Amino acid sequence: EVDAYRAQGARVSEITKLAFDNGGSKEQMASLFHLSVIYARDLHNCTHIFIEVNPRHRRFYEHMLGFKRLGELKSNPRVNAPAYLLVVDLAFVTEQIEKMGGKGLAMSNTERSFYPLFYSPREERGIINRLKNIQ
């Protein structure tokens, strides 16, 4: 499934081993995911992010972050559990950040989106500039 995207010119990134214990907040998860987006999109020029998720988490990624399911339920041998492969286009993510980033928890509840918990576009630009200056 990933190779089909590559064949169309996509530059792909995969988030692996992403896990939070019950102590992680929504804001922490949004920060971690947003930093993953910045790393893939702005430092490595990726166009899509792929992630394998347990079936019980699939709807969250689809509804709250805009991921799309690729294929049917499969077994993930790394963790010996069922998983769906999901993909999100980073152009879509960028649009959502521009529209909702930094708006906070109240908007994330009314919009049913995780993007209001992401950094604001201004904060994002600052992070990108600092990371590019490190390299």
Buried (B, 14 or more C-beta within 10 A) or exposed (E): EBEEBEEEEBBBBBBEEEEEEEEEEBEEBBBBBBBBBBBBBBEEEBBBBBBBBEEEBBEEBBEBBBBEBBEEEEEBEEEEEBBBBBBBBBEBBBEBBEEBBBBEEEBBEEBEBBBBBBBBBEEBEEBBEEBEEEE
